[in-house]
Amino acid sequence: MRTTTPISASALLLDRQLCFALYSSSLAMTKLYKPLLAELDLTYPQYLVMLVLWERDGLTVSELGERLYLDSGTLTPLLKRLELAELLTRQRDSADERRVHVRLTAAGQQLKSRAEKIPFCVMQASQCSLQEITGLTRQIQKLRNSLIQPV
């Protein structure tokens, strides 16, 4: 016979839910980024792609997807729009046509210098110190990694 622990009514209050704190914080963060990224003519998901490529150019679409936790069905339209904006190129691997390499164009590389102010703007808006931001980021990454690990 399986016993269950009863859940108190207060455990179901919205403001006690970790998922809601993360969700509403994500919405607030995306809202903060919107005007900052408008100056770069990027959406938030496009910005994430650019961050990865500024870190390591020449990745395959699947490597980008792994890094961003996105499937190719979500990633491909993003890449197409960035390619139309002439920020990157996509090229099939000559040895394996299933692999597509993504590389920044000169314009994509130059955009990085315009984006360098964004982390500082976010830190200012958060009213957190660099140490607090770093610690919070590590905690959230630890949570994410725990949640995606098979049990």
C-alpha positions in Angstrom: 0.0 0.0 0.0 1.4 3.4 -1.0 1.1 6.3 1.3 1.1 9.9 0.1 1.9 13.0 2.0 -1.0 15.4 2.0 -0.3 18.7 0.4 -1.3 21.7 2.5 -3.4 24.4 0.8 -0.6 26.9 1.2 1.7 24.7 -1.0 -0.6 25.5 -3.9 -0.4 29.2 -3.6 0.9 30.8 -6.8 3.6 32.8 -5.2 5.1 29.6 -3.7 5.6 27.9 -7.0 9.1 27.8 -8.3 7.8 27.3 -11.8 5.8 30.5 -11.7 8.8 32.5 -10.3 10.9 31.2 -13.2 8.2 31.8 -15.8 7.3 35.3 -14.7 11.0 36.2 -14.4 11.6 34.9 -17.9 8.7 37.1 -19.2 10.1 40.2 -17.4 13.6 39.4 -18.7 12.4 39.1 -22.3 10.5 42.4 -21.9 13.7 44.0 -20.7 15.7 42.7 -23.7 13.1 43.7 -26.3 14.2 47.4 -26.7 17.8 46.6 -26.3 17.7 44.0 -29.1 15.5 46.3 -31.3 18.6 48.5 -31.6 20.4 45.4 -33.1 17.3 44.4 -35.1 17.3 41.0 -33.4 14.6 39.0 -31.6 15.6 37.3 -28.3 15.9 33.8 -29.8 18.1 35.3 -32.6 20.2 37.0 -30.0 20.8 33.7 -28.3 22.0 32.2 -31.6 24.3 35.1 -32.1 25.7 34.7 -28.6 26.6 31.1 -29.3 28.2 31.9 -32.6 30.2 34.8 -31.1 31.5 32.3 -28.6 32.3 29.7 -31.1 31.7 30.2 -34.8 31.3 27.4 -37.4 29.1 25.1 -35.4 26.7 22.7 -37.0 22.9 23.3 -36.7 22.7 20.3 -34.4 25.5 21.6 -32.2 23.7 25.0 -32.0 20.5 23.2 -31.1 22.2 21.2 -28.3 23.7 24.4 -26.9 20.4 26.3 -27.0 18.2 23.3 -26.1 16.3 23.8 -29.3 15.2 21.3 -31.9 16.0 21.8 -35.6 12.4 22.6 -36.4 12.6 25.7 -34.1 16.2 26.6 -35.0 16.0 26.4 -38.8 13.6 29.3 -39.2 15.7 31.5 -36.9 18.8 30.7 -38.9 17.0 31.4 -42.2 16.0 34.9 -40.9 19.5 35.6 -39.7 20.8 34.5 -43.1 18.4 36.8 -44.9 19.7 39.6 -42.6 23.2 38.7 -43.8 24.4 38.0 -40.3 25.4 34.3 -41.0 25.7 31.7 -43.7 24.6 28.1 -43.7 26.6 25.6 -45.7 26.1 21.8 -46.1 29.1 19.7 -45.2 30.7 18.3 -48.3 31.5 15.0 -46.6 28.1 14.6 -45.0 25.2 16.6 -46.5 23.0 16.0 -43.4 25.4 18.4 -41.5 24.9 22.1 -42.0 27.6 24.5 -40.7 26.7 27.9 -39.5 29.2 30.7 -39.8 29.0 34.4 -39.0 29.4 36.9 -41.8 31.5 40.1 -41.4 28.3 41.9 -40.5 27.4 39.2 -37.9 30.9 39.5 -36.3 30.7 43.3 -36.2 27.3 43.2 -34.5 29.0 41.8 -31.4 30.6 45.2 -30.5 27.1 46.8 -30.6 25.8 44.0 -28.3 28.5 44.3 -25.7 26.5 46.9 -23.6 23.5 44.6 -23.2 24.8 42.5 -20.2 25.6 45.7 -18.3 22.1 47.1 -19.0 20.6 43.9 -17.7 22.7 44.0 -14.6 21.7 47.6 -13.9 18.0 46.8 -14.4 18.2 43.8 -12.1 19.7 45.9 -9.3 21.9 43.0 -8.5 25.7 43.0 -8.1 27.9 41.0 -10.5 28.4 38.5 -7.7 24.7 38.1 -7.2 24.0 37.7 -10.9 26.8 35.1 -11.2 25.5 33.1 -8.2 21.9 33.2 -9.4 22.9 32.1 -12.9 24.8 29.1 -11.5 21.8 28.1 -9.3 19.4 28.3 -12.2 21.9 26.3 -14.4 22.1 23.7 -11.7 18.3 23.5 -11.5 18.0 23.2 -15.3 20.7 20.5 -15.4 18.9 18.5 -12.6 15.6 18.8 -14.4 16.9 17.5 -17.7 18.9 14.6 -16.3 17.1 11.2 -16.6 15.9 10.0 -13.2 
